[in-house]
Amino acid sequence: MTGSLRPEDVVPRLRGRLGREYRFVERCASTQRLLGEDDPEGAVVVADEQTEGRGRLGRKWLAPAGTSLLFSVLLRPAVDAARLPELTLVAGRACAEATAEIAGLETEVKFPNDVLVRGRKVAGILAEASEGRVVLGIGVNVNQEAGALPADARTPATSLRLETGHEVDRAELLVELLDHLERRYDEWLAGDD
């Protein structure tokens, strides 16, 4: 598959502070569970495959190994707890922008946590907050073939490969997404978003 997500292939390409603490695992239940209390803000965990990936309302997020971008990032925003749900939309907007830039596709954010291409879901965001920290889980369907996507999803699913007709570099997408997320997050912290 295109775009190794190993640290040596991603960290040197990062442009900002998100992802400087970077861990990659081949397989895990969920990247959401791999960021601990002691991890610093901006820490990122990436997996080639999740066996128990989750979406909103307990829905499953399944993806064959090596086909998706599956990661979580830890944020520690010093804001009122009532604002934390807004981070789902902040991340959704960043994901939509990065996806559009890398794949050359028109994207839209479907409230509260989906990114769509031509009305089909290409990405989802899961934000979990506790005790001053937020773990943002982001899953993007990158290089799946049609048969690898769920046929019974509420919103029909697609992948960047299906929409563009070619494989997309997952590492390039991750680097761009973290860059967009950092900019959107900083704007949100400043009250500009």
For each residue, the residues with C-beta under 8 A, 3 or more apart:
1: 66 67 143 167 170
2: 143 167 168 169 170
3: 9 168 169 170 171 172 173 174
4: 9 10 171
5: 9 10 24 46 48 69 170 171 174
6: 9 10 24
7: 10 11 22 23 24
8: 11 12
9: 3 4 5 6 12 13 171
10: 4 5 6 7 13 14 19 22 24 46 171 174 175
11: 7 8 14 19 20 22
12: 8 9
13: 9 10 171 172 175
14: 10 11 18 19 20 22 175 178 179
15: 175 179
16: 19 178 179 182 183
17: 20 42 182
18: 14 42 44 73 178 179 181 182 185
19: 10 11 14 16 22 42 44 73 174 178
20: 11 14 17 42
21: 39 40 42 43 44
22: 7 10 11 14 19 43 44 46
23: 7 34 43 44 45 46
24: 5 6 7 10 45 46 47 48
25: 28 31 34 45 46 47 48
26: 47 48 49 65
27: 47 48 49 50 51 65
28: 25 31 33 34 47 49 50 51
29: 33 50 51 52
30: 33 34 50 52 53 54 72 137
31: 25 28 34 35 45 46 47 50 70 71 72 137
32: 35 54 72 126 128 135 137
33: 28 29 30
34: 23 25 28 30 31 45 72
35: 31 32 39 43 45 72 73 74 135
36: 39
37: 133
38:
39: 21 35 36 43 74
40: 21 43 74
41: 74 75 76
42: 17 18 19 20 21 73 74 75
43: 21 22 23 35 39 40 73 74
44: 18 19 21 22 23 71 72 73 74 178
45: 23 24 25 31 34 35 71 72
46: 5 10 22 23 24 25 31 69 70 71 174
47: 24 25 26 27 28 31 50 70 71
48: 5 24 25 26 27 65 66 70
49: 26 27 28 63 64 65 66 70
50: 27 28 29 30 31 47 53 61 63 70 139
51: 27 28 29
52: 29 30 60
53: 30 50 60 61 62 63 70 137 139
54: 30 32 58 59 60 61 126 137
55: 58 59 60 61 113 124 126 139
56: 59 112 113 124 126
57:
58: 54 55
59: 54 55 56
60: 52 53 54 55
61: 50 53 54 55 70 124 139
62: 53 150
63: 49 50 53 67 68 70 139 141 144 148
64: 49 67 68 144 148
65: 26 27 48 49
66: 1 48 49 143
67: 1 63 64 141 142 143 144 148 159
68: 63 64 139 140 141 142 143 144 170
69: 5 46 138 139 140 142 170 173 174 177
70: 31 46 47 48 49 50 53 61 63 138 139 140
71: 31 44 45 46 47 137 138 174
72: 30 31 32 34 35 44 45 135 136 137 138
73: 18 19 35 42 43 44 135 136 138 178 181
74: 35 39 40 41 42 43 44 133 134 135
75: 41 42 87 133 134 135 136 185
76: 41 132 133 134
77: 83 84 87 134 185 188 189
78: 132 189
79: 83 84 189
80: 83
81: 84 129
82: 85
83: 77 79 80 86
84: 77 79 81 87 127 129 134
85: 82 88 112 127 129
86: 83 89 90 188 193
87: 75 77 84 90 91 127 129 134 136 185 188
88: 85 91 92 112 113 125 126 127 136
89: 86 92 93 109 111 112
90: 86 87 93 94 181 184 185 188 193
91: 87 88 94 95 125 127 136 138 181 184
92: 88 89 95 96 109 112 113 114 115 123 125
93: 89 90 96 97 109 184
94: 90 91 97 98 177 180 181 183 184 185
95: 91 92 98 99 115 123 125 138 140 177 180 181
96: 92 93 99 100 107 108 109 115 123
97: 93 94 100 101 107 180 184
98: 94 95 101 102 173 176 177 179 180 181
99: 95 96 102 103 105 107 115 117 122 123 140 160 173 177
100: 96 97 103 104 105 106 107
101: 97 98 104 176 180
102: 98 99 160 168 169 172 173 176
103: 99 100 117 160 163 164 168 173
104: 100 101 164
105: 99 100 117 160 163 164
106: 100 117 118
107: 96 97 99 100 115 116 117 122
108: 96 115 116
109: 89 92 93 96 114 115 116
110: 113 114 115 116 121 155
111: 89
112: 56 85 88 89 92
113: 55 56 88 92 110 124 125 126 127
114: 92 109 110 121 123 124 125 155
115: 92 95 96 99 107 108 109 110 121 122 123 124 125 140
116: 107 108 109 110 119 120 121 122 155
117: 99 103 105 106 107 120 122 158 160 163
118: 106 158 163
119: 116 155 156
120: 116 117 155 156 157 158
121: 110 114 115 116 124 141 153 155 156 157 158
122: 99 107 115 116 117 140 141 157 158 159 160 163
123: 92 95 96 99 114 115 138 139 140 141
124: 55 56 61 113 114 115 121 138 139
125: 88 91 92 95 113 114 115 136 137 138
126: 32 54 55 56 88 113 136 137 138 139
127: 84 85 87 88 91 113 134 135 136 137
128: 32 134 135 137
129: 81 84 85 87 133 134 135
130: 133
131:
132: 76 78
133: 37 74 75 76 129 130
134: 74 75 76 77 84 87 127 128 129
135: 32 35 72 73 74 75 127 128 129
136: 72 73 75 87 88 91 125 126 127 181
137: 30 31 32 53 54 71 72 125 126 127 128
138: 69 70 71 72 73 91 95 123 124 125 126 177
139: 50 53 55 61 63 68 69 70 123 124 126
140: 68 69 70 95 99 115 122 123 160 173 177
141: 63 67 68 121 122 123 144 149 157 158 159 160
142: 67 68 69 159 160 161 168 170 173
143: 1 2 66 67 68 159 160 161 167 168 170
144: 63 64 67 68 141 148 149 159 161 162
145: 148 159 161 162
146: 149 162
147:
148: 63 64 67 144 145 159
149: 141 144 146 153 157 158 159 162
150: 62 153 157
151:
152:
153: 121 149 150 156 157
154:
155: 110 114 116 119 120 121
156: 119 120 121 153
157: 120 121 122 141 149 150 153
158: 117 118 120 121 122 141 149 162 163
159: 67 122 141 142 143 144 145 148 149 162 163
160: 99 102 103 105 117 122 140 141 142 143 163 164 168 173
161: 142 143 144 145 164 165 166 167 168
162: 144 145 146 149 158 159 165
163: 103 105 117 118 122 158 159 160
164: 103 104 105 160 161 168
165: 161 162
166: 161
167: 1 2 143 161
168: 2 3 102 103 142 143 160 161 164 172 173
169: 2 3 102 172 173
170: 1 2 3 5 68 69 142 143 173 174
171: 3 4 5 9 10 13 174 175
172: 3 13 102 168 169 175 176
173: 3 69 98 99 102 103 140 142 160 168 169 170 176 177
174: 3 5 10 19 46 69 71 170 171 177 178
175: 10 13 14 15 171 172 178 179
176: 98 101 102 172 173 179 180
177: 69 94 95 98 99 138 140 173 174 180 181
178: 14 16 18 19 44 73 174 175 181 182
179: 14 15 16 18 98 175 176 182 183
180: 94 95 97 98 101 176 177 183 184
181: 18 73 90 91 94 95 98 136 177 178 184 185
182: 16 17 18 178 179 185 186
183: 16 94 179 180 186 187
184: 90 91 93 94 97 180 181 187 188 193
185: 18 75 77 87 90 94 181 182 188 189
186: 182 183 189 190
187: 183 184 190 192 193
188: 77 86 87 90 184 185 191 192 193
189: 77 78 79 185 186
190: 186 187 193
191: 188
192: 187 188
193: 86 90 184 187 188 190
